[in-house]
Amino acid sequence: MAGSGILAVGATELSVVLVLLLVVVVPVAAVAFARSGKAYSEIGKGQFAVDFDEGKETVHQDEVRQLVEAKAYRQAQRGEQPVDVDAEVERLLNPDETGSETEESHLPPHAPEDPEMAQIRSEIREVVLAKNESRERRGEPPLDVEAEVDRMLAEFS
């Protein structure tokens, strides 16, 4: 059975093909890569780009003010002392500048913020329980589980 002449190439012919490919492909790839730098900076721009409103901050401030005014109105209707609207809006919009507490600080120290944090807390709790068992076997007093969990979370956060 006679073989095809195309398949019967030697190492010399393959090395010539490889060198020709390198001589042609590498410069073409280098030029394409050099010219693509601008294309990456243009992603997300152009006629089909989504423009986000720049005025969202003022809308957010207006919504917060409306909510605080409604809260003050309800407090006045119940006969309570209404909150100072301007001070409360300032506190809510700039919590770090006024030194007030954030919403997360209102949570108990062991309250999980999300399911992932609850899972991490549960795993740390298991580690602390295992440590307590080991301490009891050695005759040492056990650790306070919740305090140790909080300490370890603070250490790794």
Backbone hydrogen bonds, N-H to C=O, Kabsch-Sander energy under -0.5 kcal/mol:
donor,donor_aa,acceptor,acceptor_aa,energy
8,A,4,S,-0.7
9,V,7,L,-1.5
14,L,10,G,-1.9
15,S,11,A,-2.2
16,V,12,T,-1.9
17,V,13,E,-2.2
18,L,14,L,-2.4
19,V,15,S,-2.4
20,L,16,V,-2.4
21,L,17,V,-2.5
22,L,18,L,-2.3
23,V,19,V,-2.4
24,V,20,L,-2.0
25,V,21,L,-3.6
26,V,21,L,-0.5
26,V,22,L,-1.1
28,V,24,V,-1.5
29,A,25,V,-2.8
30,A,26,V,-2.4
31,V,27,P,-2.5
32,A,28,V,-2.4
33,F,29,A,-2.5
34,A,30,A,-2.4
35,R,31,V,-2.1
36,S,32,A,-1.0
37,G,34,A,-0.6
40,Y,36,S,-1.6
41,S,37,G,-1.0
42,E,38,K,-1.0
42,E,39,A,-0.5
43,I,40,Y,-0.8
45,K,42,E,-2.0
49,A,46,G,-1.2
51,D,49,A,-0.6
52,F,50,V,-0.5
56,K,53,D,-0.6
57,E,54,E,-0.6
59,V,55,G,-1.6
60,H,56,K,-2.5
61,Q,57,E,-2.3
62,D,58,T,-2.4
63,E,59,V,-2.3
64,V,60,H,-2.4
65,R,61,Q,-2.4
66,Q,62,D,-2.3
67,L,63,E,-2.2
68,V,64,V,-2.4
69,E,65,R,-2.7
70,A,66,Q,-2.3
71,K,67,L,-2.1
72,A,68,V,-2.6
73,Y,69,E,-2.4
74,R,70,A,-2.4
75,Q,71,K,-2.3
76,A,72,A,-2.3
77,Q,73,Y,-2.2
78,R,74,R,-1.7
79,G,76,A,-0.9
80,E,75,Q,-2.5
85,V,83,V,-0.8
88,E,84,D,-2.6
89,V,85,V,-2.6
90,E,86,D,-2.3
91,R,87,A,-2.4
92,L,88,E,-2.4
93,L,89,V,-2.5
94,N,90,E,-2.0
98,T,94,N,-1.4
99,G,95,P,-0.5
100,S,95,P,-0.9
105,S,102,T,-0.7
106,H,103,E,-1.3
107,L,104,E,-1.1
111,A,108,P,-1.7
118,A,114,D,-2.2
119,Q,115,P,-2.1
120,I,116,E,-2.3
121,R,117,M,-2.7
122,S,118,A,-2.3
123,E,119,Q,-2.3
124,I,120,I,-2.5
125,R,121,R,-2.3
126,E,122,S,-1.9
127,V,123,E,-1.9
128,V,124,I,-2.4
129,L,125,R,-2.5
130,A,126,E,-2.2
131,K,127,V,-2.3
132,N,128,V,-2.4
133,E,129,L,-2.1
134,S,130,A,-2.1
135,R,131,K,-2.6
136,E,132,N,-2.6
137,R,133,E,-2.0
138,R,134,S,-1.5
139,G,135,R,-0.5
139,G,136,E,-0.9
140,E,135,R,-2.8
145,V,143,L,-0.6
148,E,144,D,-2.4
149,V,145,V,-2.5
150,D,146,E,-2.5
151,R,147,A,-2.2
152,M,148,E,-2.6
153,L,149,V,-2.5
154,A,150,D,-2.3
155,E,151,R,-2.1
156,F,152,M,-2.0
157,S,153,L,-0.9
